[in-house]
């Protein structure tokens, strides 16, 4: 702030004193208005809106105390400096109580004292104004932030509802096979996704996908995965090539689709197709860890397979593996977020512990929920997804 650009109003019934004060302050660079009594001072104050008022206490018509009262009521932040003769300390105390910024005793032997008081009062008033403007800006920013957060919450609610609507029914039973799943997002939206659906009269397909990253961008890719698999089913049916609906080809199709979309996201996933006539499971793995855990007749093991993540490399190819399904079994697919819940110092230790936990709980999702405490998990660094396929599990 340029202090010398301020406009001052001097109210004093002593013409000589008033003129000398005005001349000194004008020489100091201020713009000075004058009034010879309190009533005239109030009129000038209303018309000119000065930045500071200097007034005597003893004046005809409207006294200094009443003038201070009216000025501070109309402009609470406006500084008022009181000039008065000695011997009126009670009035001085009352003036300060009413809001006067300073109290100086006449006669002023050194007018530099007045100039110092004026500049100090203007500085304080400027700081108060800046603080008020800052508070107003902050309040505006808070309101805008609250509106943005509300909109974000609405977006997240809509996104979560879309994700929930895309998920398959759980449990879903089809011709003796049972699919169950649970997804626990680290944020409001999940980058993990599962799906299971009928391909035709004799085949059922399923997959678990873990999208890189977290939050809305990763959740969007899960929507894209659902769209791509649904469209691929439609294209296979339309072209009459549905008998060639192989998991490896599905992963290859998704790989090309994600690369072409240029979203900067990739996916690790496991996909499988069950042929109910032959009892065979054909599956393919796209860079996914941990591998699916197979449990049957008290024995437990990881399925074999490897492959590149989906959506990273144009030249990526995927292989199909075939497994004959026994009458009683469970196959559990995990996203890598489960590793954060496993005992052990190293990845090797954690991978060794996972099949034993599946065996301990008998291969079922309910047992895994209890073992890992999934119902009471707090904030997690990564999304967690489980998909359990079973048949005749005791």
N, C-alpha and C positions, 0 to 999 in steps of 0.2 A: 504493500500500500504506500502511496506517496502522501506522507503526512501533511506536507505543506499545501496540498490541494484541498484540505478540509475547509469547510465553512463554519465559522464560529459566530455565535450570537451573544453579545454583551448587553446585559440589562442592568442599568444602574442610574439612579436619579441624580447622581453628581456628574454634571456635564464634563467637568475638568478631568475627573478620574476616568470616566468612560472614554473620553477622547484620547487620553494618554495611553490607556490600555489598547485601544483600537489601533493607534499609530504604531505601537511597538509590535503588536502581533502581525499587522500588515507588513511591516518591515521584515518580519521573520518568515514571510511567505504565505500567510493564511489569508483567506477571504473573510472579511469581518462585517457582520451586520450589527446595528445598534438599536436599542430601545431605551427610552427614558423612564419607563415605569413598568410595573408587572403586567398591567392590562395590555399595554402596547407590545410588551415582550411576548405574551401569549399569542397575540395576533400575528406578529412576525414569525413566531415559531410555527404556527399552523400554515402560513403561506409559503415559507421558504424552506422548511424542513432542514435545519442546520445539523451539522455533525456533532456539535458540542455547544453547551450553554454555560455562560459565566454570569452569575447574578449576585447582587447584593441581597442581604436578608431584610434590611430595613428600607422599604419602599412604599410610596403611597398607592392607594387603590387595591392592588393585589400584592401582599407581602411575599417575601422570598420563600417562606415555608410552604405557603399555599401554591406558589408557582412550581416549586419542586414537586409537590404532590401531583399537580395536574400534568406536568411534563412526563413524569415517570409512569403515570397511568396510561398516557397516550403512546409513549415510546419507552418501554421499560429498559431497553439496552442503551438509550442515549445517555452519554456522560454529562453530569452537571457539576460544575465547580462553584463552590460558594466563597464569596468575598464578604468579610464583615469586620466591623471594628472589634476591639478587645472588650472583654467584660460581658460577653453573651454566650458563654460556654454551653448553657442549657440549650440555646437555639442551635448551636453547632452540633451537639449530640443528636438533636431531633432531625436536623438536616441530613446528617449521615444515616440516621435510621430510615429516613424517607427515600434514600437511594442516592444521595449526593456522592460523587466519586472522590472529592477532596474538599478540604476546608482551609482557606488561607486568610490570614489576618491582615487587615488594612491598618496603616498604609504599607504598601509593598516597597521595601527599600531597594530590592533588586528584582526587576521584572523578569529576569531570567528564571527565577523560581516559578513564576506563573507559566512561562513557556514550557519549562520542564514538566509541570503538572499537566498542562494541556496535552503535550505529546504522550506522556505516560497514559493518560485517560483515553486518548484516541487509539493508542496501541492495544490497550485492554479491550476497548469496544470492538476493534477490528478482529482481535482474536476470538472474542465471543461470537461475532458474526460469522467468522470462518468456521468456528465450531458448530454453530447452528446449521450452516450450509452443509457441513460434513455430515451432521446427523440426519439432515433431510435426504442427502444423497444415499446415506447408508440405509435409511428406512426404505427409500425407493428401490435400492438394490436388493434389500431383503424381501420386499414384496415381489420383485421380479424373480428372485431366486425361488421363493415359495411357489410362485406360479409355474416356474420351470420344473421344479421338483414334482409338483402336482401333475404336470403334463407327462413328465418322465414316468411317474408312478402309473398313470393311466396307460402309457405305452407298454410298460412292463407287465401290467395286468393283462392287457390285450395279448401281448406276446406269450405270456405264460398260458393264457387260455387257449391260444392257438396250439401251443405245444401239447397241452393236456388233451386237447381234442384229437390230435394226431396220434397219440399213443394208443396202442391196442388195448383191448379189454384185458384185465388181469384179475383172476386167472382166466385163461382162454383154453378151452378143451375142445379137441377135434380128433375124433376117431381114436380115442385112447391116449393121445398125446396131450400133455398139459404144459402150457406156457405161463410163467409168472415173471413179473419184473418189478423193480423198484429203482427210481432215479432220485438222487439227492443232489441238488445243485449247490455249488459253492457260493454262487450269487443267486439273484432272483430267477434268472433264466439259466438253462442248462445247455452246455455244449455236448452232453451225452444224449444218445437217443437209441431206442430199441423199437423193433417192429416185427410182427409176425402176421402172415396172411396166407390164404389159400391161393395157389397158382392155378390149379385145375382140379378135376375130380379126384386125382390120386396124389397130388403133391402139395406140400406145405413149405413155405419159405420163411426165414427169419434172419435177422441181423442185429448186431450191436455196433454202434459207431461212436467214436470219441473224437470230436472236432478239436483241433488245436485252439488254444486260447480259452477265454471265458467270456461270459456276458452275452450281450445282445448280438454282436457280430457272429459269435460261434453258434448261438441259438438260431440265427437266420439260416446258417448252413444246414442245420437239422431239418428245417422246412424244405430246403432245396433237395436234400437227400430223399425225403418222402416224395417230393414231386418227381424226381428223376426215376425212382424205382416204380412209381405208379405209371409214369409215361412209358417206361421200358416195357412193363407188362402189356400195356395197350398196344405198343408197336409190335411186340412179339405175336400177340393174338391176331392183329390185323394182317401181318405178313405170313401167318401160318407157320412160324418158326418156334412156337412155344415149346415143342419137345426139346429144343436146344437151350432151354432156360438154365444155364449153368452158373453157379456162383462166381466162377472166375471171370466169366464174360460180364456179369453184372458189375463186379469191381472194376473191370477195365472200362466199362461204359461210364461209371461214376468218375473214374480217374480222368478221363478225357473231358467230361463235363465240367469238373471243378477247375481244371487247368484253363479251359476256354473262358470260364467266367472271370478269371483273374481277380479273385477275391483275396488272394494272399492267405488262404486257409487250406489246410490239408486234414485228412481224416485217417485214423487207424480204425480198422473194422474187421469183424468176422461175419461172414454170411454163409448160410447153409440152406439146402433143400432136402426135405425128407420125401422119399418115394414110398408111399404106404403099401404098394403092391409088392415091392421087393424087400422092404425093411431096411433100405440103405439110406445113409445120410451122406450127401455130397457137400463138402464145405471148402471154403477158400479163405485165406488169411491175408490181410493187407497191413503188414507192419504192426500188428497188434500185440501188446503185452498187458497183462499176463495172457498166456494161451488159455483156451477153454479147458476146464477141468471135467474129466469124465469119471463118473462113479457108478459101479455096478458090482453087486454081490460082495460088498465089503472091500472091494479094491478101488483104488483111485489113481488117476494118472492125468498128465497133461496130454492133450491131442498134439499130434505132430503137425508141422507146417511152418512156413515162413513166407515172407513177401514184403515188398516195398510199401511204404505208406501210400495212401490213395490221394491223388491230387498234387503230387510233387514232381514226378518225372514222366515226360511224354513217352519214354520207351518202356515204362513199367509193364510187366506181364504178371499174370497171377495163375496159380496152379490149383487144380481141384484135387481133393483128397476124399477117399471113400471109407466109410465106417459102417459096419453091420451093427444094427442096433439090437441089443438083447431085449427080452421081454420086460425086464425091470432095470431101469437105469435113471441117471440124471446127468445132464450136461449143463454146466454153469459157465456163463460168459460174464466177465468182469471188465469194467473200464479200469485204467491204471490208477484212478483215485483210490481204489481199494488198498493199494500198496501202502498208503499213509496210515492205514489201520493195522498193518501186520507187524508182528514182532520181528526183531532182527536188525543188525547194523547195516548190512549190505543188501543189495538187490537180490543176490543169490540166496541169502538167508530168508528173505521175505518170500521169494518164489518157492523155496523148499517148504515153508510153513503153510502156504495156501492150500495145497491138496489135502494136507493132514487136517486142516480145519473143516474142509468140505466133508471129509470122511467122518470126523468127529460128530458132526451134526446130522449125518445121514443123507447128505446131498440135497436137502430141501431148503427153499427160500426162507421159511419161517425160522428154521434153526440158524441160518446165516444172519438173519435180522437180529436175533437174540445174541448171538455170539459177538457180533460187531457193534451191538448197541445202536443200530441204525435209527431207532425211534427217538433217541435222545442225543444225537450228535450235535455238537455246537458248530461254530464256524470252521469250515474245512478249506484247505488250500486248493483243492481240486474237486471237480464234479465226481460223483460216484454213481455207477449204474450196474445193475445186476439183471441178468436174464437167465432164468432157469427153465430148461426143457426137461420133462420127465415123463416116465410111463411106469405105471404099477409100482410107484415108489412107496415103500412101507413107512 
